[in-house]
Amino acid sequence: MLKKILVANRGEIAVRIMRTCSRMGIASVAVYSEADSRSLHIRKADETVALGGVTAMESYLAMEKIIDAALQTHCEAIHPGYGFLSESPRFARLVNEAGIVFIGPSPSSIGLLGDKLAAKELARSEGVPVIESHPEPISDAAMALEVGEKIGYPLLLKPAAGGGGKGMRIVYDAGGMAGALSVCRKEAQKAFADDRVFVEKYIPRPRHVEFQILVDNFGNAVHLGERECSIQRRYQKIIEETPSLAISDSLRDEIGAVACRLARRADYVNAGTVEFLLDTQGQYYFLEMNSRIQVEHPVTEMALSVDLVNLQIRIASGEKLPFQQQDIRLSGCAMEARVCAEDPARSFFPVTGLITRYSQPGGEHLRVDSGVEAGSLVSVYYDSLLSKVIAWGEDREQARKRLVAALNGYHIEGVVTNISFLNQVLNLSAFRSGDISTGFIEQNFEEGRAKEDPSPDHLRLVALAATLIYHNRNVLVRESLKPMISRIGGSPQPTGPYEYIVKCRYAVFAIQLKYQGLERSWVARVGDREYTVVTPPFEFYRRRLKLEINGEIHRFILDYRGSFIEGRFCGIHEVFEIYTPQEWALASTVRSPISRPVDNALRSPMPGLVMEIKVAVGDRVYHGQDLFVLESMKMESCIPSPGDGIVSEVAVRRGQTVETGDVLIRFVE
């Protein structure tokens, strides 16, 4: 068994690998950049080595630095995690040449399966269905247009040397080819140091299903079932689950056997994932194989009660797999949500900043893999993933409800996150029914907000929670500040009823509160519904509020702003206006706190580096026209014009770093 491992990664995956190392009695070594000098993964390691630099190229992609760190600390092995160098055949080869064990497949297997074109040819030679594509990388826009005419639109541009959704672009017609190809090649070069791009036919409304495999050095190969990964934004997964509603037992056996056959054919050893697309008729197509552990591996661990990192280490140590295919049985359902620092309302642009408050959920059948804490800095240099929360249930609905409750219990301040968005997804009727595909977000959301109105039941509950906060501060606290009087014989607690009018963008509620005096118990009427509510002790005006409502525990995030309370619950993220009946009569004179000043400027929606400026002073531009290209967290994003107009000033230059809200362009008034 290995005794000491260097983890060549950062964030939540580094912490997660170190956790398993600790349980196995294996010493761990962390590496870090200057930007990560205060990161959580450093404190979780037994030893640390500074790589220097702030960018990925200067640190986590610096192969020689990482190998030197492993040699200096006398590590026997390197675990690459996911991303960065995990699918680099050159890095795996250099590690082996240095006399260090690479916890993953051989360099030749990584080279074969990491090359999307070569992997598809391997699948085709084995009789596995593949999506129609061009067999060679695209050299220029002219070649891409020629291929487009041959295969037919829509097309998908994909980097040949990596996965994770980076560099992928859908091209719907010939007019969009040149721009999409340029951006795709740039992102591929930055993410994988390889700008080769290939073209394949785009399948509308597919499901993205992947199979986890394990192969040891003795030729034993097993699959651990599938993961449904169809809920994606910007071609990257955000919610995953196992098993998939689209996979029958017989189809699972068939595709799993195909995945194992492909792995054996490629002389693959260790953990890997074979990805497939399912069309609307249930036909499956080989997509790619990731020769590393996946971000979403915990859902498989929760459903099978296994530790994939433990098994990776044991395989790399020369041990046999401890089970065979017939021993593997899925139990219940597991579902994961990825918590990221990003703004769904701004096309999921990544967000940077200092995390000032951090509280994660906990409980039975729940797991959180986190790489951050209060005080962590989310920088522009790395991926926006903060943590993952995974819930298990006896069936899909129980797992979904537990995951919803877990997201309700998250509390992160200092950076914008996608927590409310994730909960919106989980609460949509289409998701609950399993009507999902890779186009789910585009079909069900607009500007980061669900097209379907939130559940009236959920709206009533968060309106009730906001009203209790308001009542506690404005009535009970005021009572406590009255001049002291004699309390001989006791003074009855005011019981009400207290009446309020609560308004949000979806509804207006009449709410009545009546204090029962028993264990902080209230009877509350919201519209035509009645609830029994038990509140926490007197100081329950804090931002995280736990209420027992009709015997069931619910958690809310509430930000108090006088008569306005911002509430988050089950994907609802609304500002509630609270009035007494007398105040309601004057409500038309009260201004909403959400009005924003309007100016003739285009402001940066995210922090990043200005890569390209597409306009000059005096140019006439039109709504939706791309004006800038910004790079942030290894992704390039086009910034469109907010409307028609004439450019009066370009306020930034190429290569300049900008922050969220910085003026990019001003328009003629």
C-alpha positions in Angstrom: 0.0 0.0 0.0 1.2 3.5 -0.8 2.4 5.5 2.2 2.5 9.1 0.9 0.6 10.9 -1.9 0.9 14.3 -3.4 -2.4 15.8 -4.5 -1.8 17.8 -7.7 -5.0 19.8 -7.4 -6.9 22.4 -5.3 -10.3 23.1 -4.0 -12.9 20.6 -3.1 -11.4 17.6 -4.9 -8.1 18.1 -3.2 -9.8 18.2 0.2 -11.9 15.1 -0.7 -8.8 13.1 -1.8 -7.0 14.0 1.4 -10.0 12.9 3.5 -9.7 9.4 2.0 -5.9 9.4 2.4 -6.4 10.2 6.1 -8.9 7.4 6.6 -6.4 5.0 4.9 -3.5 6.1 7.1 -1.7 7.6 4.0 0.2 10.9 4.4 -0.9 13.7 2.0 1.0 16.6 0.4 -0.7 19.7 -0.9 0.6 22.1 -3.5 -0.6 25.6 -3.9 -0.3 28.8 -5.8 0.1 32.3 -4.4 -3.6 32.9 -5.0 -4.4 29.8 -2.9 -2.0 30.6 0.0 -5.0 30.7 2.5 -7.1 27.9 0.9 -8.7 25.1 2.8 -6.9 22.3 1.1 -3.6 23.5 2.5 -4.7 23.0 6.1 -6.1 19.5 5.3 -2.8 18.2 4.1 0.1 16.8 6.3 2.6 18.7 4.3 2.5 21.6 1.8 4.7 22.9 -1.0 4.3 26.3 -2.6 4.4 26.3 -6.4 4.5 30.1 -6.8 2.6 32.2 -9.4 -1.1 32.9 -9.5 -2.3 31.5 -12.9 -2.8 27.8 -13.6 0.1 27.8 -16.0 2.4 29.0 -13.3 1.2 26.5 -10.7 -1.3 23.6 -11.2 -0.3 23.1 -14.8 3.5 23.4 -14.1 4.5 19.8 -14.5 8.1 20.1 -13.5 7.3 22.1 -10.3 4.7 19.4 -9.2 7.0 16.5 -9.9 9.9 18.3 -8.0 7.5 18.9 -5.1 6.7 15.1 -5.0 10.4 14.2 -5.1 11.3 16.7 -2.4 8.7 15.4 0.0 9.4 11.7 -0.8 6.0 11.0 -2.2 5.4 7.6 -3.7 2.5 8.7 -5.9 0.6 11.6 -7.3 -3.2 11.9 -7.5 -4.2 14.4 -10.2 -7.9 14.8 -9.2 -9.9 16.2 -12.2 -9.1 19.0 -14.5 -5.6 20.6 -14.8 -3.1 17.7 -15.5 -5.4 14.8 -14.9 -5.8 13.9 -18.6 -2.3 14.9 -19.7 -0.4 11.9 -21.1 2.8 13.9 -21.0 2.4 14.5 -17.3 1.6 10.9 -16.5 4.7 9.8 -18.5 6.9 12.3 -16.7 5.6 11.1 -13.3 6.4 7.5 -14.2 9.8 8.4 -15.5 10.5 10.1 -12.2 9.8 6.8 -10.4 6.5 8.0 -9.0 3.2 6.2 -9.3 0.6 8.1 -11.3 -2.9 7.3 -9.8 -4.7 6.9 -13.0 -4.3 5.1 -16.3 -1.2 4.7 -18.4 0.1 7.6 -20.5 -0.8 5.6 -23.7 -4.4 5.0 -22.5 -4.8 8.7 -21.6 -3.5 9.7 -25.0 -5.8 7.4 -26.8 -9.0 8.0 -24.9 -8.3 11.7 -24.1 -8.2 12.4 -27.8 -11.8 12.6 -28.7 -11.2 11.8 -32.4 -9.1 8.7 -31.6 -11.6 7.6 -28.9 -14.5 7.8 -31.4 -12.6 5.7 -33.9 -11.9 3.1 -31.3 -15.6 3.0 -30.4 -16.5 2.8 -34.1 -14.1 -0.1 -34.6 -15.8 -2.0 -31.7 -19.3 -1.5 -33.3 -20.4 1.1 -30.7 -22.8 3.7 -32.2 -21.2 7.1 -32.5 -22.5 10.5 -33.6 -21.7 11.5 -37.2 -18.6 13.7 -37.2 -15.6 14.7 -39.3 -12.6 12.3 -38.7 -10.0 15.1 -38.7 -9.5 18.2 -36.6 -10.7 21.4 -38.2 -7.8 23.5 -39.6 -9.6 26.8 -40.4 -13.0 28.4 -40.9 -13.2 27.4 -44.5 -12.7 23.7 -43.7 -15.3 24.0 -40.9 -17.9 25.5 -43.4 -17.2 22.7 -45.9 -17.7 20.1 -43.1 -20.9 21.9 -42.1 -22.3 21.7 -45.5 -21.6 17.9 -45.6 -22.9 16.9 -42.2 -25.6 19.6 -41.9 -26.5 22.1 -39.2 -26.8 22.4 -36.2 -23.2 21.3 -35.4 -21.2 21.0 -32.2 -17.6 22.2 -32.0 -15.6 20.3 -29.4 -12.0 20.4 -28.2 -10.1 17.3 -29.2 -8.0 17.1 -26.0 -10.3 17.7 -23.1 -13.7 17.7 -21.5 -15.7 19.4 -18.8 -17.7 21.5 -21.3 -14.8 24.0 -21.9 -14.5 25.2 -25.5 -17.8 23.7 -26.7 -20.0 25.7 -29.0 -23.2 24.9 -30.9 -23.3 26.4 -34.4 -26.8 26.7 -35.9 -25.8 28.1 -39.3 -22.8 29.0 -41.5 -22.9 32.6 -40.3 -21.9 31.7 -36.8 -19.1 29.3 -37.7 -16.1 31.6 -37.8 -16.7 33.3 -34.5 -17.6 30.1 -32.6 -14.5 28.3 -34.0 -12.2 31.1 -32.9 -13.5 31.2 -29.4 -13.5 27.4 -29.1 -9.9 27.1 -30.2 -8.8 29.8 -27.8 -10.5 28.2 -24.8 -9.2 24.8 -25.8 -5.6 26.1 -25.9 -6.0 27.8 -22.5 -7.6 24.8 -20.8 -5.7 21.9 -22.4 -2.7 23.4 -24.2 -4.1 22.0 -27.4 -6.3 24.0 -29.8 -7.4 21.2 -32.0 -11.2 21.2 -32.5 -13.5 18.7 -34.2 -17.0 18.9 -35.5 -19.9 16.5 -34.9 -23.6 16.5 -35.6 -25.6 18.2 -32.8 -28.5 16.0 -31.5 -31.4 18.1 -30.1 -32.8 17.3 -26.7 -30.5 14.5 -25.8 -29.8 13.0 -22.4 -26.2 12.9 -21.2 -25.6 9.6 -19.4 -22.2 8.4 -18.2 -21.0 5.0 -16.8 -18.4 4.8 -14.0 -15.9 2.0 -14.6 -13.1 0.4 -12.6 -10.3 -1.7 -14.1 -7.4 -3.3 -12.2 -4.0 -4.5 -13.3 -5.3 -8.1 -13.6 -7.8 -7.5 -16.4 -10.9 -7.3 -14.1 -13.3 -4.6 -15.3 -16.6 -3.6 -13.8 -19.1 -0.8 -14.2 -20.8 0.9 -11.3 -24.0 2.0 -13.1 -24.8 5.2 -14.7 -25.1 8.9 -13.7 -27.7 11.2 -15.4 -25.9 14.4 -16.1 -28.3 16.2 -18.4 -28.9 19.3 -16.3 -26.2 21.6 -17.7 -25.4 25.3 -18.2 -22.6 26.5 -20.5 -22.2 22.8 -21.5 -21.1 22.0 -17.9 -23.1 19.8 -15.5 -24.7 21.3 -12.4 -27.1 18.5 -11.2 -26.4 14.8 -11.4 -28.2 11.7 -10.2 -28.2 8.0 -10.2 -29.9 5.9 -11.5 -31.2 7.6 -14.7 -34.9 7.4 -15.3 -34.1 6.8 -19.0 -32.1 3.6 -18.4 -33.8 0.2 -18.0 -32.1 -2.7 -16.3 -31.4 -4.3 -19.7 -30.1 -1.1 -21.2 -27.9 -0.6 -18.2 -26.4 -4.0 -18.6 -25.9 -3.4 -22.4 -24.2 0.0 -22.1 -22.2 -1.0 -19.1 -20.8 -4.0 -20.9 -19.9 -1.7 -23.9 -18.1 0.7 -21.5 -16.0 -2.1 -20.0 -15.2 -3.5 -23.4 -13.9 -0.2 -24.6 -11.8 0.1 -21.5 -10.2 -3.3 -22.0 -9.6 -2.5 -25.7 -7.7 0.6 -24.7 -5.6 -1.3 -22.0 -7.2 1.0 -19.4 -6.4 0.7 -15.7 -7.9 2.5 -12.7 -11.2 4.6 -12.6 -12.7 6.2 -15.6 -16.0 7.4 -17.0 -17.5 6.5 -20.4 -20.0 9.1 -21.6 -23.0 8.6 -23.9 -25.8 10.6 -25.4 -29.3 9.2 -25.5 -31.7 10.6 -28.2 -35.4 10.9 -27.8 -35.9 7.4 -29.2 -33.6 5.8 -26.6 -30.7 5.1 -29.0 -27.3 5.6 -27.3 -24.2 7.1 -28.9 -20.6 7.0 -27.6 -19.5 10.5 -26.7 -16.1 10.3 -25.0 -14.2 8.7 -22.2 -12.8 10.7 -19.3 -9.6 9.1 -18.0 -9.9 10.5 -14.5 -12.3 10.7 -11.5 -15.3 12.9 -12.2 -16.6 15.9 -10.3 -19.9 14.0 -9.8 -18.4 10.7 -8.5 -20.1 11.1 -5.1 -23.5 10.2 -6.4 -22.1 6.7 -7.3 -20.4 6.5 -3.9 -23.7 7.3 -2.1 -25.8 4.8 -4.1 -23.2 2.0 -3.8 -21.6 2.7 -0.5 -18.1 2.7 -2.0 -15.1 5.1 -1.9 -13.8 5.5 -5.5 -10.7 7.4 -4.4 -9.9 4.5 -2.0 -10.3 2.1 -4.9 -8.2 4.2 -7.2 -5.4 4.1 -4.6 -5.7 0.4 -4.1 -5.6 -0.3 -7.8 -2.5 2.0 -8.2 -0.9 0.0 -5.3 -1.3 -3.2 -7.3 -4.4 -4.7 -5.6 -7.2 -6.5 -7.2 -10.8 -5.2 -7.3 -12.6 -6.4 -4.2 -15.8 -7.2 -6.1 -17.1 -8.5 -9.4 -19.9 -7.2 -11.6 -22.6 -9.5 -10.1 -21.7 -8.1 -6.6 -22.7 -4.5 -7.6 -26.2 -3.4 -6.6 -27.6 0.1 -6.7 -29.4 1.1 -3.6 -32.0 3.9 -3.8 -31.2 7.1 -5.6 -28.5 9.8 -5.1 -28.6 13.3 -6.4 -25.9 16.0 -6.4 -25.9 19.8 -6.9 -22.8 21.9 -7.7 -22.6 25.1 -5.8 -20.7 27.7 -7.8 -19.7 31.3 -7.5 -21.7 32.6 -10.5 -24.6 34.8 -11.4 -27.5 32.9 -13.2 -29.1 36.2 -14.0 -26.0 37.2 -16.0 -25.7 34.1 -18.2 -23.9 32.3 -15.4 -20.9 34.6 -15.5 -18.4 33.6 -12.8 -18.1 35.8 -9.7 -15.1 36.6 -7.5 -14.7 37.9 -4.0 -14.2 37.0 -0.4 -16.6 34.6 1.3 -17.6 36.5 4.4 -20.1 33.9 5.7 -20.2 30.2 5.1 -22.5 27.6 6.6 -23.2 24.3 5.0 -26.0 21.8 5.6 -25.7 18.6 7.5 -27.7 15.6 8.5 -28.4 11.9 7.8 -28.2 10.8 4.2 -26.4 14.0 3.2 -22.9 14.7 2.2 -21.1 18.0 1.4 -17.7 18.1 -0.4 -16.4 21.7 0.0 -13.2 23.5 -0.8 -14.1 26.8 0.9 -15.0 28.3 4.2 -15.6 31.8 5.7 -12.5 33.8 4.7 -11.8 31.9 1.4 -11.0 34.0 -1.6 -12.7 33.2 -4.9 -10.3 34.4 -7.5 -10.5 34.9 -11.2 -7.8 32.4 -11.9 -9.6 29.1 -11.3 -12.9 27.3 -11.7 -16.0 28.7 -10.0 -17.0 25.5 -8.2 -17.2 26.0 -4.4 -18.7 22.8 -3.1 -21.0 20.0 -3.9 -24.0 18.7 -1.8 -25.2 15.1 -2.3 -28.4 13.6 -1.0 -29.5 10.0 -0.9 -33.1 8.7 -0.7 -34.9 5.4 -1.0 -36.3 6.7 -4.3 -35.8 9.7 -6.5 -38.4 11.9 -4.9 -37.0 11.4 -1.4 -33.5 12.2 -2.7 -34.8 15.3 -4.4 -36.6 16.6 -1.3 -33.6 16.0 0.9 -31.4 17.9 -1.6 -33.9 20.8 -1.7 -33.9 20.9 2.1 -30.1 20.9 2.1 -29.9 23.8 -0.3 -32.3 25.7 1.9 -29.8 25.3 4.7 -26.8 26.6 2.8 -25.7 30.2 3.7 -23.0 31.9 1.7 -22.3 35.6 1.7 -19.6 37.7 0.0 -20.1 36.2 -3.4 -23.1 35.6 -5.6 -23.9 31.9 -5.9 -26.2 29.6 -7.9 -27.9 28.1 -4.8 -31.3 29.6 -5.4 -31.1 28.7 -9.1 -30.3 25.0 -8.3 -33.3 24.9 -6.0 -35.5 26.4 -8.7 -34.4 23.6 -11.0 -35.1 20.9 -8.4 -38.6 22.3 -7.8 -39.8 22.6 -11.4 -42.5 20.3 -12.4 -40.5 19.2 -15.5 -37.6 18.1 -13.3 -39.8 16.4 -10.8 -41.4 14.4 -13.6 -38.0 13.5 -15.1 -38.7 15.4 -18.4 -35.0 16.5 -18.7 -32.4 16.9 -21.5 -29.2 18.9 -22.0 -31.4 21.7 -23.2 -33.4 21.8 -19.9 -32.0 25.2 -18.8 -32.7 27.0 -22.1 -36.2 25.5 -22.3 -37.3 26.3 -18.7 -35.3 29.5 -17.8 -34.9 33.0 -19.1 -32.2 35.3 -17.7 -31.6 33.0 -14.8 -35.3 32.9 -13.7 -37.7 30.0 -14.2 -40.5 30.5 -16.7 -42.8 28.5 -14.4 -44.1 30.4 -11.4 -43.0 29.1 -8.0 -45.1 26.8 -6.0 -47.9 28.8 -4.1 -47.3 26.6 -1.1 -43.6 27.6 -1.0 -44.5 31.2 -1.5 -46.8 31.1 1.4 -44.2 29.6 3.7 -41.4 32.1 2.9 -43.9 34.9 3.2 -44.9 33.6 6.6 -41.2 33.3 7.7 -40.6 36.9 6.6 -43.6 38.1 8.5 -42.5 36.4 11.7 -39.1 38.1 11.4 -40.8 41.4 10.9 -43.2 40.9 13.8 -40.5 39.8 16.1 -38.4 43.0 15.5 -41.2 45.5 15.3 -43.6 44.3 18.0 -41.9 42.0 20.5 -38.7 44.1 20.6 -40.7 47.3 20.9 -42.6 45.8 23.9 -39.4 45.0 25.6 -38.2 48.7 25.4 -41.3 50.1 27.2 -40.6 51.6 30.7 -40.4 49.0 33.4 -43.7 48.5 35.4 -44.6 46.3 38.2 -45.0 42.7 37.1 -46.5 41.5 40.4 -48.9 38.8 39.6 -47.5 38.4 36.1 -48.3 40.1 32.8 -49.9 38.1 30.0 -47.9 37.7 26.8 -49.6 39.6 24.0 -51.4 37.0 21.9 -52.8 39.0 19.0 -54.1 38.4 16.5 -51.7 40.5 14.5 -52.6 41.2 10.9 -50.3 42.0 8.0 -50.4 42.4 4.3 -47.4 40.8 2.5 -46.6 41.5 -1.2 -44.1 40.1 -3.6 -44.0 40.0 -7.4 -46.2 36.9 -7.6 -48.9 37.5 -5.0 -50.4 39.5 -2.1 -51.1 37.6 1.1 -53.2 38.5 4.1 -51.4 37.0 7.1 -52.7 36.7 10.7 -50.5 35.7 13.6 -51.8 34.5 17.0 -49.3 33.6 19.7 -50.2 30.4 21.6 -47.7 30.8 24.5 -46.7 27.2 24.4 -43.1 26.4 23.4 -43.0 29.5 21.2 -46.0 28.2 19.3 -48.0 30.3 16.8 -51.2 29.7 14.8 -50.7 31.5 11.5 -53.2 32.0 8.7 -51.9 32.8 5.3 -54.7 33.5 2.9 -57.0 30.5 3.3 -54.3 28.2 4.8 -53.7 27.7 8.5 -50.3 26.6 10.0 -49.0 25.7 13.4 -45.6 27.2 13.7 -42.9 26.7 16.4 -40.2 29.3 16.4 -36.6 29.2 17.8 -35.8 31.3 20.9 -36.1 35.1 21.1 -33.1 35.9 18.9 -34.7 34.2 15.9 -34.3 37.3 13.8 -30.9 36.1 12.6 -30.5 35.5 8.9 -30.7 31.7 9.0 -34.1 30.8 10.3 -35.3 27.3 11.2 -39.1 26.9 11.7 -41.2 23.9 12.5 -44.3 24.3 10.4 -47.1 21.7 10.8 -44.6 19.3 12.4 -42.0 19.6 9.5 -38.7 21.4 9.7 -38.0 24.2 7.1 -35.0 26.5 6.8 -35.0 30.0 5.3 -32.4 32.6 4.5 -33.8 36.1 5.3 -32.2 39.5 4.9 -34.0 42.1 6.9 -34.4 45.6 5.4 -37.0 47.3 7.5 -40.4 46.8 5.9 -38.7 44.8 3.1 -37.3 41.3 3.7 -35.4 39.4 1.1 -36.3 35.7 1.4 -34.8 32.6 -0.1 -36.4 29.2 0.1 -36.9 26.3 -2.3 -35.5 28.3 -5.2 -37.6 31.4 -4.4 -35.5 34.5 -4.1 -37.8 37.4 -3.6 -38.2 40.7 -1.8 -41.3 40.7 0.4 -43.0 44.0 1.4 -44.7 43.8 4.7 -47.4 46.3 5.9 -50.0 46.6 8.6 -53.6 47.0 7.2 -53.3 50.8 8.0 -49.9 51.0 6.1 -51.3 49.1 3.2 -53.7 51.9 2.4 -50.7 54.1 1.9 -48.6 51.5 0.1 -48.9 53.2 -3.3 -46.6 56.0 -2.0 -43.9 53.6 -0.9 -41.1 53.1 -3.4 -39.7 49.6 -4.0 -36.1 49.2 -2.8 -35.1 47.4 -6.0 -35.1 50.4 -8.5 -31.8 50.9 -10.3 -30.4 54.0 -11.8 -30.2 54.0 -15.6 -27.1 55.3 -17.5 -25.8 55.2 -21.0 -23.1 52.7 -20.2 -22.3 49.0 -20.7 -20.8 47.7 -17.5 -18.8 44.5 -17.0 -21.1 41.7 -15.7 -18.2 39.9 -14.1 -14.5 40.3 -13.2 -12.1 39.2 -16.0 -9.5 40.1 -18.6 -10.4 42.0 -21.7 -9.4 39.7 -24.5 -11.0 41.4 -27.5 -12.7 44.8 -28.3 -15.0 44.5 -31.3 -16.0 48.1 -31.7 -14.6 51.6 -31.8 -15.8 55.2 -30.9 -18.4 56.3 -33.5 -19.6 52.8 -34.3 -23.3 52.2 -34.4 -24.2 49.0 -32.5 -27.4 47.0 -32.1 -29.1 45.1 -29.3 -27.4 41.7 -28.8 -24.3 42.5 -30.9 -21.1 41.2 -29.3 -18.9 44.1 -28.2 -16.3 42.5 -26.0 -14.7 39.2 -25.2 -13.8 38.7 -21.5 -11.9 35.8 -20.0 -12.7 34.7 -16.5 -12.1 31.4 -14.7 -10.7 29.8 -17.9 -13.8 30.6 -19.9 -14.2 33.3 -22.7 -17.6 35.1 -22.7 -18.9 37.5 -25.3 -20.5 40.7 -23.8 -23.4 41.9 -25.9 -24.8 45.4 -26.4 -27.7 46.2 -24.1 -29.5 48.1 -26.9 -29.1 50.1 -30.1 -26.8 53.1 -30.0 -23.6 54.8 -31.0 -20.4 54.3 -29.1 -19.1 57.6 -27.5 -16.3 56.1 -25.4 -14.4 52.8 -25.1 -13.4 52.9 -21.4 -11.0 49.9 -21.4 -8.1 48.5 -23.4 -7.2 45.0 -24.5 -5.4 43.1 -21.8 -6.9 45.2 -19.0 -8.4 43.5 -15.9 -11.9 44.7 -15.0 -14.1 44.1 -12.0 -17.9 43.6 -12.0 -19.6 46.9 -12.6 -16.7 48.6 -14.3 -17.7 50.7 -17.3 -16.7 49.1 -20.6 -18.4 51.5 -23.1 -20.5 54.6 -23.0 -23.1 55.5 -25.6 -24.2 58.8 -27.1 -27.1 60.0 -25.1 
